[in-house]
Amino acid sequence: MVQTYTLRIKNGTRHVKQYRIWLWWKKYTCIKRANGRVYYEKKECSRREKNHMQRFSRRKGLTFEAVPTQYTRSNSYRSQFFACHPSATGKYRCAYCGKKKPKDKITIDHIFPVHCMEKYPAVRKRAALFGIHGSNDMKNLCTACMRCNQKKEAKMGIWILKGFLGKQPWYWPLRRILTVILVFFVLYLGRKIYMPVVCNWINTLQK
Ligand SMILES: [Zn+2]
């Protein structure tokens, strides 16, 4: 497979908007950021185009960024996920909290966040250990309720483990069984250890 890149041209010493007509002509999309600034992006570019735009940006005093396309967010990962994981009941379980939600209330989360995969080669290497070679890889996607998705944001650490475990169909029933066993065990211990202590205490009070 030929490697393609997502190219981003941002403000540098000069403002990227000065070149908007030229970038529009080259089929770049203008993307507005939350802080009101804009940058221009084009997906699926060849290595030749990448090198050309890199030289152009350096010459014009703009900031240039190239990310292998497979690590950037695709437009179709949500529909692809639902096509691969159809649900008979129409509900999906959040991998992070275990709650079941209807399809329109569930989001598809990238377990290794797209932002980290784009920015840090070390994260890509770590993801490759799990057999993940792209942000939109099915192995890197899980269902999440809106609340958990907002809480997770671009966090890693324990959230990665939670995501991988929570998306396994056996995880939540097993967790429930283990919780019941644990509760019974604690009750049994309580009866065995604390009951004689409590009885002794009551006896001493009665005397
Ligand atoms: Zn949740």
Residues whose N, C-alpha, C, O or C-beta is under 5 A from the ligand:
A	BS01	ZN	C94 Y96 C97 C145 C148
